[in-house]
Amino acid sequence: LKEGETPLLFVAMSPGVVNTQMMHEYKKLFPKDAHFLPKTESVKRMLQAISKLSLDDNGKFLDFNGKSIPY
């Protein structure tokens, strides 16, 4: 980086399987005991994961808990 430049951190993040109105049509495709995250829980977990990121995480694909997902 040049002096005065701010580094950029880019990650892709999966919110998980979130219980939204859109998901109601697809719930039948999941096992009956499948767990769907409430929207607020998904956002809470993603924000917690984002707060722990460093430049070493640049370019990663992460789940809503900050765990790396291979791609």
N, CA, C and O atoms as a Maestro MAE file, in Angstrom:
{
 s_m_m2io_version
 :::
 2.0.0
}

f_m_ct {
 s_m_title
 :::
 protein
 m_atom[284] {
  # First column is atom index #
  i_m_mmod_type
  r_m_x_coord
  r_m_y_coord
  r_m_z_coord
  i_m_residue_number
  s_m_chain_name
  s_m_pdb_residue_name
  s_m_pdb_atom_name
  i_m_atomic_number
  :::
  1 25 0.824 -1.194 0.000 1 A "LEU " " N  " 7
  2 3 0.000 0.000 0.000 1 A "LEU " " CA " 6
  3 2 0.863 1.252 0.000 1 A "LEU " " C  " 6
  4 15 1.949 1.290 0.579 1 A "LEU " " O  " 8
  5 25 0.359 2.242 -0.649 2 A "LYS " " N  " 7
  6 3 1.038 3.528 -0.628 2 A "LYS " " CA " 6
  7 2 0.679 4.254 0.662 2 A "LYS " " C  " 6
  8 15 -0.364 4.002 1.266 2 A "LYS " " O  " 8
  9 25 1.539 5.134 1.060 3 A "GLU " " N  " 7
  10 3 1.291 5.902 2.270 3 A "GLU " " CA " 6
  11 2 -0.045 6.641 2.169 3 A "GLU " " C  " 6
  12 15 -0.337 7.280 1.158 3 A "GLU " " O  " 8
  13 25 -0.840 6.546 3.217 4 A "GLY " " N  " 7
  14 3 -2.134 7.225 3.249 4 A "GLY " " CA " 6
  15 2 -3.289 6.399 2.704 4 A "GLY " " C  " 6
  16 15 -4.448 6.775 2.877 4 A "GLY " " O  " 8
  17 25 -2.991 5.270 2.042 5 A "GLU " " N  " 7
  18 3 -4.054 4.417 1.515 5 A "GLU " " CA " 6
  19 2 -4.617 3.525 2.624 5 A "GLU " " C  " 6
  20 15 -3.892 3.086 3.517 5 A "GLU " " O  " 8
  21 25 -5.877 3.278 2.549 6 A "THR " " N  " 7
  22 3 -6.535 2.394 3.495 6 A "THR " " CA " 6
  23 2 -6.722 1.040 2.822 6 A "THR " " C  " 6
  24 15 -7.249 0.970 1.712 6 A "THR " " O  " 8
  25 25 -6.296 -0.039 3.482 7 A "PRO " " N  " 7
  26 3 -6.483 -1.360 2.877 7 A "PRO " " CA " 6
  27 2 -7.957 -1.729 2.801 7 A "PRO " " C  " 6
  28 15 -8.756 -1.346 3.656 7 A "PRO " " O  " 8
  29 25 -8.295 -2.468 1.776 8 A "LEU " " N  " 7
  30 3 -9.660 -2.950 1.598 8 A "LEU " " CA " 6
  31 2 -9.726 -4.422 1.950 8 A "LEU " " C  " 6
  32 15 -8.811 -5.182 1.633 8 A "LEU " " O  " 8
  33 25 -10.790 -4.823 2.595 9 A "LEU " " N  " 7
  34 3 -11.019 -6.225 2.929 9 A "LEU " " CA " 6
  35 2 -12.309 -6.644 2.245 9 A "LEU " " C  " 6
  36 15 -13.353 -6.019 2.434 9 A "LEU " " O  " 8
  37 25 -12.233 -7.704 1.450 10 A "PHE " " N  " 7
  38 3 -13.407 -8.199 0.744 10 A "PHE " " CA " 6
  39 2 -13.614 -9.663 1.097 10 A "PHE " " C  " 6
  40 15 -12.698 -10.474 0.969 10 A "PHE " " O  " 8
  41 25 -14.823 -9.999 1.542 11 A "VAL " " N  " 7
  42 3 -15.217 -11.389 1.756 11 A "VAL " " CA " 6
  43 2 -16.633 -11.561 1.218 11 A "VAL " " C  " 6
  44 15 -17.400 -10.602 1.130 11 A "VAL " " O  " 8
  45 25 -16.963 -12.795 0.862 12 A "ALA " " N  " 7
  46 3 -18.341 -13.157 0.543 12 A "ALA " " CA " 6
  47 2 -18.850 -13.931 1.752 12 A "ALA " " C  " 6
  48 15 -18.120 -14.737 2.329 12 A "ALA " " O  " 8
  49 25 -20.099 -13.690 2.134 13 A "MET " " N  " 7
  50 3 -20.614 -14.306 3.345 13 A "MET " " CA " 6
  51 2 -22.002 -14.889 3.106 13 A "MET " " C  " 6
  52 15 -22.889 -14.228 2.566 13 A "MET " " O  " 8
  53 25 -22.166 -16.138 3.521 14 A "SER " " N  " 7
  54 3 -23.469 -16.795 3.447 14 A "SER " " CA " 6
  55 2 -24.246 -16.504 4.727 14 A "SER " " C  " 6
  56 15 -23.710 -16.683 5.821 14 A "SER " " O  " 8
  57 25 -25.484 -16.063 4.615 15 A "PRO " " N  " 7
  58 3 -26.281 -15.789 5.817 15 A "PRO " " CA " 6
  59 2 -26.853 -17.053 6.457 15 A "PRO " " C  " 6
  60 15 -27.477 -16.986 7.516 15 A "PRO " " O  " 8
  61 25 -26.642 -18.200 5.819 16 A "GLY " " N  " 7
  62 3 -27.256 -19.436 6.312 16 A "GLY " " CA " 6
  63 2 -28.641 -19.598 5.708 16 A "GLY " " C  " 6
  64 15 -29.035 -18.846 4.817 16 A "GLY " " O  " 8
  65 25 -29.373 -20.581 6.200 17 A "VAL " " N  " 7
  66 3 -30.745 -20.794 5.737 17 A "VAL " " CA " 6
  67 2 -31.641 -19.992 6.676 17 A "VAL " " C  " 6
  68 15 -31.910 -20.402 7.805 17 A "VAL " " O  " 8
  69 25 -32.092 -18.849 6.188 18 A "VAL " " N  " 7
  70 3 -32.803 -17.885 7.011 18 A "VAL " " CA " 6
  71 2 -34.310 -18.024 6.801 18 A "VAL " " C  " 6
  72 15 -34.785 -18.184 5.676 18 A "VAL " " O  " 8
  73 25 -35.039 -17.958 7.897 19 A "ASN " " N  " 7
  74 3 -36.493 -18.083 7.866 19 A "ASN " " CA " 6
  75 2 -37.108 -16.782 7.361 19 A "ASN " " C  " 6
  76 15 -37.403 -15.875 8.138 19 A "ASN " " O  " 8
  77 25 -37.294 -16.709 6.048 20 A "THR " " N  " 7
  78 3 -37.905 -15.540 5.422 20 A "THR " " CA " 6
  79 2 -39.161 -15.989 4.680 20 A "THR " " C  " 6
  80 15 -39.403 -17.185 4.516 20 A "THR " " O  " 8
  81 25 -39.939 -15.041 4.245 21 A "GLN " " N  " 7
  82 3 -41.148 -15.358 3.496 21 A "GLN " " CA " 6
  83 2 -40.797 -16.139 2.225 21 A "GLN " " C  " 6
  84 15 -41.533 -17.041 1.826 21 A "GLN " " O  " 8
  85 25 -39.690 -15.795 1.603 22 A "MET " " N  " 7
  86 3 -39.269 -16.498 0.396 22 A "MET " " CA " 6
  87 2 -38.999 -17.979 0.679 22 A "MET " " C  " 6
  88 15 -39.266 -18.824 -0.175 22 A "MET " " O  " 8
  89 25 -38.475 -18.304 1.860 23 A "MET " " N  " 7
  90 3 -38.121 -19.680 2.196 23 A "MET " " CA " 6
  91 2 -39.334 -20.585 2.382 23 A "MET " " C  " 6
  92 15 -39.214 -21.804 2.262 23 A "MET " " O  " 8
  93 25 -40.484 -20.017 2.669 24 A "HIS " " N  " 7
  94 3 -41.665 -20.842 2.926 24 A "HIS " " CA " 6
  95 2 -41.960 -21.788 1.757 24 A "HIS " " C  " 6
  96 15 -42.415 -22.911 1.974 24 A "HIS " " O  " 8
  97 25 -41.709 -21.353 0.542 25 A "GLU " " N  " 7
  98 3 -41.945 -22.203 -0.624 25 A "GLU " " CA " 6
  99 2 -40.949 -23.351 -0.708 25 A "GLU " " C  " 6
  100 15 -41.252 -24.395 -1.285 25 A "GLU " " O  " 8
  101 25 -39.765 -23.165 -0.137 26 A "TYR " " N  " 7
  102 3 -38.694 -24.150 -0.260 26 A "TYR " " CA " 6
  103 2 -38.551 -25.054 0.960 26 A "TYR " " C  " 6
  104 15 -37.787 -26.019 0.921 26 A "TYR " " O  " 8
  105 25 -39.263 -24.763 2.030 27 A "LYS " " N  " 7
  106 3 -39.117 -25.550 3.261 27 A "LYS " " CA " 6
  107 2 -39.411 -27.024 3.037 27 A "LYS " " C  " 6
  108 15 -38.829 -27.881 3.702 27 A "LYS " " O  " 8
  109 25 -40.304 -27.325 2.110 28 A "LYS " " N  " 7
  110 3 -40.649 -28.729 1.850 28 A "LYS " " CA " 6
  111 2 -39.466 -29.516 1.273 28 A "LYS " " C  " 6
  112 15 -39.474 -30.747 1.292 28 A "LYS " " O  " 8
  113 25 -38.451 -28.811 0.762 29 A "LEU " " N  " 7
  114 3 -37.269 -29.468 0.205 29 A "LEU " " CA " 6
  115 2 -36.262 -29.869 1.283 29 A "LEU " " C  " 6
  116 15 -35.332 -30.628 1.011 29 A "LEU " " O  " 8
  117 25 -36.444 -29.364 2.499 30 A "PHE " " N  " 7
  118 3 -35.526 -29.625 3.600 30 A "PHE " " CA " 6
  119 2 -36.100 -30.710 4.513 30 A "PHE " " C  " 6
  120 15 -37.311 -30.929 4.532 30 A "PHE " " O  " 8
  121 25 -35.237 -31.385 5.267 31 A "PRO " " N  " 7
  122 3 -35.747 -32.368 6.231 31 A "PRO " " CA " 6
  123 2 -36.686 -31.691 7.232 31 A "PRO " " C  " 6
  124 15 -36.559 -30.495 7.496 31 A "PRO " " O  " 8
  125 25 -37.608 -32.444 7.775 32 A "LYS " " N  " 7
  126 3 -38.606 -31.881 8.708 32 A "LYS " " CA " 6
  127 2 -37.957 -31.245 9.938 32 A "LYS " " C  " 6
  128 15 -38.508 -30.308 10.516 32 A "LYS " " O  " 8
  129 25 -36.785 -31.751 10.339 33 A "ASP " " N  " 7
  130 3 -36.124 -31.206 11.524 33 A "ASP " " CA " 6
  131 2 -35.064 -30.143 11.185 33 A "ASP " " C  " 6
  132 15 -34.243 -29.793 12.032 33 A "ASP " " O  " 8
  133 25 -35.087 -29.641 9.960 34 A "ALA " " N  " 7
  134 3 -34.115 -28.619 9.552 34 A "ALA " " CA " 6
  135 2 -34.324 -27.353 10.379 34 A "ALA " " C  " 6
  136 15 -35.450 -26.988 10.715 34 A "ALA " " O  " 8
  137 25 -33.217 -26.699 10.695 35 A "HIS " " N  " 7
  138 3 -33.260 -25.469 11.488 35 A "HIS " " CA " 6
  139 2 -33.088 -24.264 10.565 35 A "HIS " " C  " 6
  140 15 -32.110 -24.176 9.823 35 A "HIS " " O  " 8
  141 25 -34.029 -23.356 10.616 36 A "PHE " " N  " 7
  142 3 -33.975 -22.123 9.839 36 A "PHE " " CA " 6
  143 2 -33.686 -20.979 10.802 36 A "PHE " " C  " 6
  144 15 -34.399 -20.799 11.789 36 A "PHE " " O  " 8
  145 25 -32.654 -20.217 10.522 37 A "LEU " " N  " 7
  146 3 -32.282 -19.111 11.406 37 A "LEU " " CA " 6
  147 2 -33.281 -17.964 11.307 37 A "LEU " " C  " 6
  148 15 -33.720 -17.612 10.212 37 A "LEU " " O  " 8
  149 25 -33.637 -17.384 12.440 38 A "PRO " " N  " 7
  150 3 -34.399 -16.124 12.376 38 A "PRO " " CA " 6
  151 2 -33.508 -15.051 11.739 38 A "PRO " " C  " 6
  152 15 -32.286 -15.102 11.874 38 A "PRO " " O  " 8
  153 25 -34.105 -14.097 11.058 39 A "LYS " " N  " 7
  154 3 -33.341 -13.049 10.374 39 A "LYS " " CA " 6
  155 2 -32.404 -12.323 11.338 39 A "LYS " " C  " 6
  156 15 -31.239 -12.087 11.017 39 A "LYS " " O  " 8
  157 25 -32.912 -11.971 12.514 40 A "THR " " N  " 7
  158 3 -32.090 -11.226 13.472 40 A "THR " " CA " 6
  159 2 -30.888 -12.042 13.942 40 A "THR " " C  " 6
  160 15 -29.812 -11.483 14.158 40 A "THR " " O  " 8
  161 25 -31.052 -13.338 14.103 41 A "GLU " " N  " 7
  162 3 -29.940 -14.195 14.536 41 A "GLU " " CA " 6
  163 2 -28.876 -14.287 13.451 41 A "GLU " " C  " 6
  164 15 -27.682 -14.251 13.747 41 A "GLU " " O  " 8
  165 25 -29.300 -14.407 12.204 42 A "SER " " N  " 7
  166 3 -28.350 -14.472 11.092 42 A "SER " " CA " 6
  167 2 -27.522 -13.190 11.030 42 A "SER " " C  " 6
  168 15 -26.299 -13.245 10.904 42 A "SER " " O  " 8
  169 25 -28.175 -12.056 11.115 43 A "VAL " " N  " 7
  170 3 -27.477 -10.770 11.056 43 A "VAL " " CA " 6
  171 2 -26.543 -10.621 12.262 43 A "VAL " " C  " 6
  172 15 -25.407 -10.170 12.113 43 A "VAL " " O  " 8
  173 25 -27.010 -10.992 13.434 44 A "LYS " " N  " 7
  174 3 -26.186 -10.902 14.648 44 A "LYS " " CA " 6
  175 2 -24.901 -11.710 14.490 44 A "LYS " " C  " 6
  176 15 -23.813 -11.225 14.798 44 A "LYS " " O  " 8
  177 25 -25.033 -12.937 14.012 45 A "ARG " " N  " 7
  178 3 -23.861 -13.800 13.842 45 A "ARG " " CA " 6
  179 2 -22.915 -13.260 12.778 45 A "ARG " " C  " 6
  180 15 -21.698 -13.306 12.952 45 A "ARG " " O  " 8
  181 25 -23.469 -12.743 11.667 46 A "MET " " N  " 7
  182 3 -22.611 -12.195 10.616 46 A "MET " " CA " 6
  183 2 -21.846 -10.978 11.125 46 A "MET " " C  " 6
  184 15 -20.658 -10.830 10.838 46 A "MET " " O  " 8
  185 25 -22.514 -10.107 11.874 47 A "LEU " " N  " 7
  186 3 -21.841 -8.922 12.407 47 A "LEU " " CA " 6
  187 2 -20.736 -9.312 13.388 47 A "LEU " " C  " 6
  188 15 -19.673 -8.691 13.404 47 A "LEU " " O  " 8
  189 25 -20.981 -10.331 14.200 48 A "GLN " " N  " 7
  190 3 -19.945 -10.807 15.117 48 A "GLN " " CA " 6
  191 2 -18.746 -11.338 14.332 48 A "GLN " " C  " 6
  192 15 -17.597 -11.062 14.679 48 A "GLN " " O  " 8
  193 25 -19.022 -12.101 13.275 49 A "ALA " " N  " 7
  194 3 -17.948 -12.648 12.448 49 A "ALA " " CA " 6
  195 2 -17.178 -11.525 11.747 49 A "ALA " " C  " 6
  196 15 -15.950 -11.562 11.681 49 A "ALA " " O  " 8
  197 25 -17.890 -10.536 11.228 50 A "ILE " " N  " 7
  198 3 -17.257 -9.416 10.531 50 A "ILE " " CA " 6
  199 2 -16.335 -8.652 11.476 50 A "ILE " " C  " 6
  200 15 -15.258 -8.211 11.074 50 A "ILE " " O  " 8
  201 25 -16.751 -8.495 12.720 51 A "SER " " N  " 7
  202 3 -15.946 -7.729 13.684 51 A "SER " " CA " 6
  203 2 -14.605 -8.406 13.979 51 A "SER " " C  " 6
  204 15 -13.691 -7.755 14.485 51 A "SER " " O  " 8
  205 25 -14.474 -9.697 13.672 52 A "LYS " " N  " 7
  206 3 -13.245 -10.437 13.957 52 A "LYS " " CA " 6
  207 2 -12.354 -10.620 12.719 52 A "LYS " " C  " 6
  208 15 -11.293 -11.237 12.814 52 A "LYS " " O  " 8
  209 25 -12.766 -10.099 11.580 53 A "LEU " " N  " 7
  210 3 -11.999 -10.292 10.346 53 A "LEU " " CA " 6
  211 2 -10.706 -9.485 10.360 53 A "LEU " " C  " 6
  212 15 -10.608 -8.432 10.990 53 A "LEU " " O  " 8
  213 25 -9.728 -10.011 9.650 54 A "SER " " N  " 7
  214 3 -8.477 -9.286 9.445 54 A "SER " " CA " 6
  215 2 -8.138 -9.359 7.954 54 A "SER " " C  " 6
  216 15 -8.824 -10.032 7.184 54 A "SER " " O  " 8
  217 25 -7.098 -8.675 7.567 55 A "LEU " " N  " 7
  218 3 -6.689 -8.699 6.155 55 A "LEU " " CA " 6
  219 2 -6.308 -10.107 5.699 55 A "LEU " " C  " 6
  220 15 -6.309 -10.388 4.501 55 A "LEU " " O  " 8
  221 25 -5.986 -10.984 6.632 56 A "ASP " " N  " 7
  222 3 -5.695 -12.381 6.280 56 A "ASP " " CA " 6
  223 2 -6.924 -13.102 5.731 56 A "ASP " " C  " 6
  224 15 -6.791 -14.135 5.076 56 A "ASP " " O  " 8
  225 25 -8.111 -12.571 5.990 57 A "ASP " " N  " 7
  226 3 -9.356 -13.183 5.526 57 A "ASP " " CA " 6
  227 2 -9.758 -12.695 4.141 57 A "ASP " " C  " 6
  228 15 -10.758 -13.154 3.590 57 A "ASP " " O  " 8
  229 25 -9.005 -11.787 3.585 58 A "ASN " " N  " 7
  230 3 -9.340 -11.198 2.288 58 A "ASN " " CA " 6
  231 2 -9.570 -12.274 1.228 58 A "ASN " " C  " 6
  232 15 -8.747 -13.175 1.062 58 A "ASN " " O  " 8
  233 25 -10.695 -12.175 0.511 59 A "GLY " " N  " 7
  234 3 -11.001 -13.084 -0.587 59 A "GLY " " CA " 6
  235 2 -11.674 -14.384 -0.176 59 A "GLY " " C  " 6
  236 15 -11.947 -15.228 -1.029 59 A "GLY " " O  " 8
  237 25 -11.945 -14.562 1.104 60 A "LYS " " N  " 7
  238 3 -12.550 -15.813 1.560 60 A "LYS " " CA " 6
  239 2 -14.067 -15.794 1.396 60 A "LYS " " C  " 6
  240 15 -14.691 -14.735 1.327 60 A "LYS " " O  " 8
  241 25 -14.637 -16.986 1.336 61 A "PHE " " N  " 7
  242 3 -16.084 -17.196 1.388 61 A "PHE " " CA " 6
  243 2 -16.365 -17.762 2.767 61 A "PHE " " C  " 6
  244 15 -15.837 -18.814 3.125 61 A "PHE " " O  " 8
  245 25 -17.188 -17.077 3.542 62 A "LEU " " N  " 7
  246 3 -17.425 -17.437 4.934 62 A "LEU " " CA " 6
  247 2 -18.888 -17.752 5.204 62 A "LEU " " C  " 6
  248 15 -19.781 -17.243 4.527 62 A "LEU " " O  " 8
  249 25 -19.120 -18.600 6.205 63 A "ASP " " N  " 7
  250 3 -20.494 -18.800 6.652 63 A "ASP " " CA " 6
  251 2 -20.830 -17.715 7.673 63 A "ASP " " C  " 6
  252 15 -19.985 -16.878 7.990 63 A "ASP " " O  " 8
  253 25 -22.046 -17.727 8.182 64 A "PHE " " N  " 7
  254 3 -22.516 -16.672 9.083 64 A "PHE " " CA " 6
  255 2 -21.800 -16.670 10.430 64 A "PHE " " C  " 6
  256 15 -21.962 -15.731 11.209 64 A "PHE " " O  " 8
  257 25 -21.017 -17.698 10.715 65 A "ASN " " N  " 7
  258 3 -20.216 -17.745 11.938 65 A "ASN " " CA " 6
  259 2 -18.752 -17.378 11.685 65 A "ASN " " C  " 6
  260 15 -17.945 -17.374 12.614 65 A "ASN " " O  " 8
  261 25 -18.412 -17.072 10.446 66 A "GLY " " N  " 7
  262 3 -17.043 -16.701 10.096 66 A "GLY " " CA " 6
  263 2 -16.163 -17.869 9.710 66 A "GLY " " C  " 6
  264 15 -14.959 -17.700 9.517 66 A "GLY " " O  " 8
  265 25 -16.746 -19.057 9.594 67 A "LYS " " N  " 7
  266 3 -15.980 -20.240 9.191 67 A "LYS " " CA " 6
  267 2 -15.814 -20.237 7.665 67 A "LYS " " C  " 6
  268 15 -16.760 -19.971 6.923 67 A "LYS " " O  " 8
  269 25 -14.592 -20.537 7.219 68 A "SER " " N  " 7
  270 3 -14.288 -20.538 5.800 68 A "SER " " CA " 6
  271 2 -15.022 -21.668 5.085 68 A "SER " " C  " 6
  272 15 -15.052 -22.801 5.564 68 A "SER " " O  " 8
  273 25 -15.613 -21.349 3.936 69 A "ILE " " N  " 7
  274 3 -16.301 -22.327 3.088 69 A "ILE " " CA " 6
  275 2 -15.456 -22.486 1.820 69 A "ILE " " C  " 6
  276 15 -15.227 -21.507 1.109 69 A "ILE " " O  " 8
  277 25 -14.996 -23.694 1.531 70 A "PRO " " N  " 7
  278 3 -14.185 -23.880 0.325 70 A "PRO " " CA " 6
  279 2 -15.013 -23.604 -0.946 70 A "PRO " " C  " 6
  280 15 -16.197 -23.933 -1.019 70 A "PRO " " O  " 8
  281 25 -14.371 -23.006 -1.916 71 A "TYR " " N  " 7
  282 3 -15.019 -22.783 -3.213 71 A "TYR " " CA " 6
  283 2 -14.041 -22.970 -4.336 71 A "TYR " " C  " 6
  284 15 -14.405 -22.823 -5.503 71 A "TYR " " O  " 8
  :::
 }
 m_bond[283] {
  # First column is bond index #
  i_m_from
  i_m_to
  i_m_order
  :::
  1 1 2 1
  2 2 3 1
  3 3 4 2
  4 3 5 1
  5 5 6 1
  6 6 7 1
  7 7 8 2
  8 7 9 1
  9 9 10 1
  10 10 11 1
  11 11 12 2
  12 11 13 1
  13 13 14 1
  14 14 15 1
  15 15 16 2
  16 15 17 1
  17 17 18 1
  18 18 19 1
  19 19 20 2
  20 19 21 1
  21 21 22 1
  22 22 23 1
  23 23 24 2
  24 23 25 1
  25 25 26 1
  26 26 27 1
  27 27 28 2
  28 27 29 1
  29 29 30 1
  30 30 31 1
  31 31 32 2
  32 31 33 1
  33 33 34 1
  34 34 35 1
  35 35 36 2
  36 35 37 1
  37 37 38 1
  38 38 39 1
  39 39 40 2
  40 39 41 1
  41 41 42 1
  42 42 43 1
  43 43 44 2
  44 43 45 1
  45 45 46 1
  46 46 47 1
  47 47 48 2
  48 47 49 1
  49 49 50 1
  50 50 51 1
  51 51 52 2
  52 51 53 1
  53 53 54 1
  54 54 55 1
  55 55 56 2
  56 55 57 1
  57 57 58 1
  58 58 59 1
  59 59 60 2
  60 59 61 1
  61 61 62 1
  62 62 63 1
  63 63 64 2
  64 63 65 1
  65 65 66 1
  66 66 67 1
  67 67 68 2
  68 67 69 1
  69 69 70 1
  70 70 71 1
  71 71 72 2
  72 71 73 1
  73 73 74 1
  74 74 75 1
  75 75 76 2
  76 75 77 1
  77 77 78 1
  78 78 79 1
  79 79 80 2
  80 79 81 1
  81 81 82 1
  82 82 83 1
  83 83 84 2
  84 83 85 1
  85 85 86 1
  86 86 87 1
  87 87 88 2
  88 87 89 1
  89 89 90 1
  90 90 91 1
  91 91 92 2
  92 91 93 1
  93 93 94 1
  94 94 95 1
  95 95 96 2
  96 95 97 1
  97 97 98 1
  98 98 99 1
  99 99 100 2
  100 99 101 1
  101 101 102 1
  102 102 103 1
  103 103 104 2
  104 103 105 1
  105 105 106 1
  106 106 107 1
  107 107 108 2
  108 107 109 1
  109 109 110 1
  110 110 111 1
  111 111 112 2
  112 111 113 1
  113 113 114 1
  114 114 115 1
  115 115 116 2
  116 115 117 1
  117 117 118 1
  118 118 119 1
  119 119 120 2
  120 119 121 1
  121 121 122 1
  122 122 123 1
  123 123 124 2
  124 123 125 1
  125 125 126 1
  126 126 127 1
  127 127 128 2
  128 127 129 1
  129 129 130 1
  130 130 131 1
  131 131 132 2
  132 131 133 1
  133 133 134 1
  134 134 135 1
  135 135 136 2
  136 135 137 1
  137 137 138 1
  138 138 139 1
  139 139 140 2
  140 139 141 1
  141 141 142 1
  142 142 143 1
  143 143 144 2
  144 143 145 1
  145 145 146 1
  146 146 147 1
  147 147 148 2
  148 147 149 1
  149 149 150 1
  150 150 151 1
  151 151 152 2
  152 151 153 1
  153 153 154 1
  154 154 155 1
  155 155 156 2
  156 155 157 1
  157 157 158 1
  158 158 159 1
  159 159 160 2
  160 159 161 1
  161 161 162 1
  162 162 163 1
  163 163 164 2
  164 163 165 1
  165 165 166 1
  166 166 167 1
  167 167 168 2
  168 167 169 1
  169 169 170 1
  170 170 171 1
  171 171 172 2
  172 171 173 1
  173 173 174 1
  174 174 175 1
  175 175 176 2
  176 175 177 1
  177 177 178 1
  178 178 179 1
  179 179 180 2
  180 179 181 1
  181 181 182 1
  182 182 183 1
  183 183 184 2
  184 183 185 1
  185 185 186 1
  186 186 187 1
  187 187 188 2
  188 187 189 1
  189 189 190 1
  190 190 191 1
  191 191 192 2
  192 191 193 1
  193 193 194 1
  194 194 195 1
  195 195 196 2
  196 195 197 1
  197 197 198 1
  198 198 199 1
  199 199 200 2
  200 199 201 1
  201 201 202 1
  202 202 203 1
  203 203 204 2
  204 203 205 1
  205 205 206 1
  206 206 207 1
  207 207 208 2
  208 207 209 1
  209 209 210 1
  210 210 211 1
  211 211 212 2
  212 211 213 1
  213 213 214 1
  214 214 215 1
  215 215 216 2
  216 215 217 1
  217 217 218 1
  218 218 219 1
  219 219 220 2
  220 219 221 1
  221 221 222 1
  222 222 223 1
  223 223 224 2
  224 223 225 1
  225 225 226 1
  226 226 227 1
  227 227 228 2
  228 227 229 1
  229 229 230 1
  230 230 231 1
  231 231 232 2
  232 231 233 1
  233 233 234 1
  234 234 235 1
  235 235 236 2
  236 235 237 1
  237 237 238 1
  238 238 239 1
  239 239 240 2
  240 239 241 1
  241 241 242 1
  242 242 243 1
  243 243 244 2
  244 243 245 1
  245 245 246 1
  246 246 247 1
  247 247 248 2
  248 247 249 1
  249 249 250 1
  250 250 251 1
  251 251 252 2
  252 251 253 1
  253 253 254 1
  254 254 255 1
  255 255 256 2
  256 255 257 1
  257 257 258 1
  258 258 259 1
  259 259 260 2
  260 259 261 1
  261 261 262 1
  262 262 263 1
  263 263 264 2
  264 263 265 1
  265 265 266 1
  266 266 267 1
  267 267 268 2
  268 267 269 1
  269 269 270 1
  270 270 271 1
  271 271 272 2
  272 271 273 1
  273 273 274 1
  274 274 275 1
  275 275 276 2
  276 275 277 1
  277 277 278 1
  278 278 279 1
  279 279 280 2
  280 279 281 1
  281 281 282 1
  282 282 283 1
  283 283 284 2
  :::
 }
}
